[in-house]
Amino acid sequence: MKVLFIGGTGVISSAVSELAVKKGIDLYLLNRGKRADLFPGGAKLIKGDIRDIENIRKVLADYSFDVVVDWVAYTPEHIKADVDLFKGKTAQYIFISSASVYQKPPSYYLIDESTPLCNPYWQYARDKIACELLLTEEYREKGFPVTIVRPSYTYGKTMIPFAFNSREHRWTLVDRMRKGKKIIVPGDGTSLWTLTHNTDFAKGFIGLIGNMHAIGHAFHITSDEVLTWDQVAKLIGKAAGVEPNIIHISSDFICTISPEQTGGLLGDKALSAVFDNSKIKRFVPGFTSTVPFSEGIKETIAWYESDPARCTVDEEFNKLADKIIAAYESGLNTASLVPPRHLSGGGR
């Protein structure tokens, strides 16, 4: 089976790429060739920028693929370009959406694929919803062979997952812990969350590649392990050999001080996210997650520590965290601040 991954070297996709090669898939990766360290041996590189559509059209002119997976499509414009590029030229197109598309706040604690798609807090999620709607219409009206996959918070050796941390310099969280600095856990720390190791995600995803029964369907693929954010913080601390100094601050307070956190918190991590994986297990018999977070995070910490150059610290994030903590500890009331217009306050 000949498969094209657009992207393929990210946190999630790199694990799928590696497993695909092991499974004997004839895998091609279309990307700019900047992540040689995460490029799987046995795959073939097609070098190019998917945003330069006219050039990519020429680059792909002599290729055909049984399955195309776009790991880096974020807006309806990206989807329109893909549909135009691959219609009639592939038997399956897999769009990587996001579990953040699900209703926020949820009306029911357990999320399945029939949960409404609605996220008024996060533009990223709203764009993914728009992509899904466009693809669903293409499937229903024109037979475009789409499968939609919605990853939740998925990590691997290169990512330390947490509710409030630097996005570009993930080691910052561990550095704060080891220096005894306070780390912010949004809310009271009891929100339930699902963290999925990328190798577990890959096992479910690989069963959808070339699965014609999956066309026209949407799936999420997550671990069945459920943890609170306090538990996550303590497990990261344990892997790093330290007891974290946790401070609980409401998400609304954080977002009032730093409105740019609104999408990732109120539109995602401030609320519980527990998933029903019955559907992916029906379509991919035998799929199960086997990497508990306590083990996965040990591997992640070890990967960072194996090369000090990876252990970079985001001082701008540290300043922001310290600013939020200082404001909270000073007794500053969010009512005295000008909140984002769509926030109503509360203790999330």
C-alpha positions in Angstrom: 0.0 0.0 0.0 1.4 3.4 -1.1 0.7 6.1 1.4 1.5 9.9 1.5 1.9 11.7 4.8 1.8 15.5 4.5 4.0 16.4 7.4 4.9 13.2 9.3 7.6 14.3 11.6 5.6 15.9 14.4 5.0 14.6 18.0 2.0 12.5 16.9 2.8 11.8 13.3 6.4 10.6 13.8 5.2 7.7 15.9 2.7 6.8 13.2 5.4 7.1 10.5 7.7 4.8 12.3 5.0 2.2 12.8 3.8 2.4 9.2 7.3 1.6 8.0 7.5 -1.3 10.4 4.2 -2.6 9.0 5.5 -2.6 5.5 3.7 0.4 4.2 5.3 2.1 1.3 5.5 5.5 3.0 6.2 8.9 1.5 6.6 12.0 3.6 5.9 15.4 2.0 7.5 18.1 4.0 10.3 20.7 4.0 12.9 18.2 5.2 13.8 20.1 8.4 13.3 17.3 10.9 15.9 14.7 9.9 16.1 13.5 13.5 12.4 12.4 13.4 12.4 11.1 9.8 11.8 7.3 9.9 14.3 5.1 8.2 12.7 3.3 5.3 10.4 6.2 4.3 10.9 8.3 1.3 11.1 12.1 1.3 9.3 14.3 -1.2 10.6 17.7 -0.4 8.3 20.7 -0.7 6.0 23.2 1.1 2.3 22.1 1.0 1.3 25.8 1.2 2.9 26.3 -2.2 0.2 24.5 -4.0 1.2 25.2 -7.6 4.7 23.9 -7.0 3.3 20.9 -5.1 1.0 20.1 -7.9 4.1 19.8 -10.2 6.0 17.9 -7.6 3.2 15.3 -7.2 2.3 15.1 -10.9 3.9 11.7 -11.4 2.8 10.2 -8.1 -0.3 8.3 -7.1 -1.2 7.1 -3.6 -3.7 4.7 -2.1 -4.0 6.9 1.0 -3.2 10.5 1.8 -3.0 11.8 5.3 -2.6 15.5 6.0 -1.2 16.2 9.4 -0.8 19.9 8.9 -4.2 21.2 7.6 -5.7 23.7 10.0 -8.1 25.9 8.0 -10.8 25.5 5.4 -8.4 27.1 2.8 -6.0 24.2 3.4 -8.8 21.7 3.0 -10.0 23.2 -0.2 -6.5 23.0 -1.6 -6.2 19.4 -0.6 -9.5 18.4 -2.1 -8.6 20.1 -5.4 -5.2 18.4 -5.3 -6.3 14.8 -4.4 -9.9 14.4 -5.7 -10.0 11.4 -8.0 -6.4 10.6 -7.1 -6.6 8.7 -3.8 -8.9 6.0 -2.4 -8.8 7.5 1.1 -8.0 11.0 2.5 -7.5 11.2 6.3 -7.9 14.6 7.9 -6.3 15.2 11.3 -8.7 17.2 13.3 -8.7 17.7 17.1 -10.6 16.5 20.1 -10.9 20.2 21.1 -13.7 20.4 18.5 -16.1 18.8 21.0 -18.6 20.8 22.9 -17.2 23.2 25.5 -18.3 22.9 28.2 -19.6 19.4 27.6 -23.2 18.5 28.4 -22.2 15.0 29.3 -19.0 13.8 31.1 -18.2 11.0 28.6 -17.2 12.1 25.1 -17.9 10.0 22.0 -17.9 10.8 18.3 -21.5 11.9 18.4 -20.8 14.7 21.0 -21.7 18.0 19.3 -18.9 20.1 17.8 -18.9 23.5 19.4 -16.0 25.5 20.9 -16.7 29.2 21.4 -13.4 29.8 23.1 -10.7 28.7 20.7 -10.3 29.7 17.1 -8.0 26.7 16.4 -10.9 24.4 17.3 -13.4 26.4 15.3 -11.2 26.2 12.3 -10.9 22.5 12.7 -14.7 22.3 12.9 -15.0 24.3 9.7 -12.6 21.9 8.0 -14.7 18.9 9.1 -17.9 20.4 7.9 -16.3 21.2 4.5 -15.0 17.6 4.2 -18.3 16.1 5.3 -20.1 18.0 2.5 -17.5 16.9 0.0 -18.0 13.3 1.1 -21.8 13.5 1.0 -22.2 15.5 -2.2 -19.3 14.3 -4.3 -18.0 11.1 -2.7 -14.7 12.5 -1.6 -13.3 9.5 0.4 -12.6 11.2 3.8 -11.9 9.8 7.2 -11.6 12.2 10.1 -9.4 11.6 13.1 -9.5 13.7 16.3 -6.4 13.3 18.5 -6.7 14.5 22.1 -3.6 15.5 24.1 -1.0 13.2 22.7 2.7 13.3 23.8 5.9 11.4 23.2 9.6 11.6 23.9 9.8 15.2 22.6 6.8 16.6 24.6 6.2 17.1 28.3 2.4 17.5 28.4 0.8 19.8 30.9 -2.1 22.2 31.4 0.0 25.3 31.8 3.5 25.3 30.4 5.7 26.9 27.7 4.7 25.7 24.3 8.1 26.0 22.7 10.3 25.1 25.6 8.6 22.2 27.4 11.5 21.6 29.8 10.5 24.9 31.5 8.0 23.1 33.7 10.6 20.6 35.0 13.1 23.4 35.5 10.6 25.3 37.7 9.9 22.1 39.6 13.5 21.4 40.3 14.1 25.0 41.4 11.3 24.8 43.9 9.2 27.4 42.0 5.5 27.2 42.0 3.8 25.6 39.1 0.3 26.6 38.2 -2.4 24.0 38.0 -5.6 25.6 36.6 -8.7 25.3 38.7 -8.6 23.0 41.8 -6.6 20.3 40.1 -9.4 17.8 40.0 -10.4 18.2 36.3 -10.1 14.8 34.6 -7.9 14.5 31.6 -6.7 11.9 29.2 -3.0 11.9 28.0 -2.2 9.5 25.2 1.3 8.2 24.3 2.0 8.7 20.6 2.9 5.0 20.2 -0.6 4.0 21.5 -2.2 6.5 19.2 -0.2 5.0 16.3 -1.6 1.6 16.9 -5.1 2.8 16.5 -4.4 5.1 13.6 -2.5 2.5 11.6 -5.7 0.3 11.6 -7.6 3.1 9.8 -5.1 3.5 7.0 -6.6 1.8 3.9 -9.6 0.8 6.0 -12.4 1.4 3.5 -15.0 0.8 6.2 -13.7 4.0 7.9 -14.6 6.3 5.0 -17.2 8.8 5.9 -16.5 8.3 9.6 -14.9 10.4 12.4 -12.9 8.8 15.2 -10.9 9.9 18.3 -8.0 7.7 19.5 -7.0 8.1 23.1 -5.8 6.3 26.1 -8.4 4.8 28.5 -6.4 6.1 31.5 -7.9 9.1 33.2 -5.9 11.4 35.5 -6.5 14.7 37.3 -4.1 17.6 36.6 -2.8 17.3 40.1 -1.9 13.6 39.4 -0.3 14.6 36.1 1.8 17.2 37.9 2.9 14.8 40.6 3.8 12.1 38.1 5.9 14.5 36.1 7.6 15.6 39.4 8.2 11.9 40.3 9.8 11.2 36.9 12.0 14.3 37.5 12.9 13.3 41.0 11.1 16.2 42.8 7.9 17.0 44.6 6.2 19.8 42.6 5.2 23.0 44.4 1.6 23.3 43.1 -0.5 26.4 43.3 -4.2 26.2 42.1 -5.4 29.3 40.2 -8.7 29.5 38.4 -8.6 29.4 34.7 -10.7 32.5 34.4 -8.2 34.4 36.6 -5.3 33.1 34.4 -7.1 34.2 31.2 -7.9 37.6 32.6 -4.2 38.3 33.3 -3.2 36.6 30.1 -6.0 36.5 27.5 -3.9 34.5 25.0 -4.4 31.5 27.3 -8.1 31.5 26.8 -8.3 29.0 23.9 -6.0 26.4 25.4 -7.6 26.6 28.8 -11.3 27.5 28.6 -11.5 25.9 25.2 -9.7 22.8 26.2 -7.7 21.9 29.4 -9.8 23.7 32.0 -12.6 21.2 31.5 -12.7 17.4 32.0 -12.0 15.3 28.9 -12.9 11.6 29.3 -13.3 9.6 26.0 -15.3 6.6 25.0 -13.1 4.7 22.6 -15.7 2.1 21.6 -15.8 3.2 18.0 -12.1 3.0 17.2 -12.0 -0.4 18.9 -14.9 -1.6 16.7 -13.2 -0.5 13.5 -9.7 -1.6 14.7 -10.2 -4.8 16.6 -7.5 -5.5 19.2 -6.6 -1.8 19.6 -5.8 -0.9 23.2 -3.5 1.6 24.9 -0.7 0.0 26.9 1.6 2.9 28.0 0.5 4.4 31.3 1.5 8.0 31.8 3.7 7.1 34.8 5.9 5.1 32.3 5.6 7.4 29.3 6.7 10.5 31.1 9.8 8.7 32.5 10.9 8.0 28.9 10.2 11.7 28.0 12.3 13.1 30.9 15.1 10.6 30.1 15.1 11.8 26.4 15.4 15.4 27.4 18.2 14.7 30.0 20.1 12.6 27.4 21.1 15.8 25.7 21.4 19.1 27.7 20.7 21.1 24.5 17.1 19.9 24.7 16.6 21.3 28.2 15.8 24.9 27.1 13.9 27.2 29.4 11.4 29.9 28.4 12.2 32.9 30.5 9.3 34.9 29.0 6.9 32.1 30.2 8.5 32.2 33.6 7.9 35.9 33.8 4.2 35.3 32.9 3.8 32.5 35.4 5.4 34.6 38.2 3.2 37.6 37.2 0.0 35.5 37.4 1.1 33.9 40.8 2.0 37.3 42.2 -1.3 38.8 41.2 -3.2 35.9 42.6 -1.3 35.9 45.9 -1.7 39.6 46.3 -5.4 39.1 46.6 -6.1 40.9 43.3 -9.7 40.4 42.4 -10.5 39.5 38.8 -13.5 41.8 39.1 -11.1 44.8 39.3 -9.6 43.8 35.9 -11.1 44.1 32.5 -11.9 40.5 31.5 -12.1 39.2 27.9 -15.6 39.9 26.6 -16.7 36.3 26.4 -15.6 35.4 29.9 -18.1 35.3 32.7 -15.9 34.6 35.6 -16.0 31.5 37.8 -13.7 29.1 39.5 -12.6 26.9 36.7 
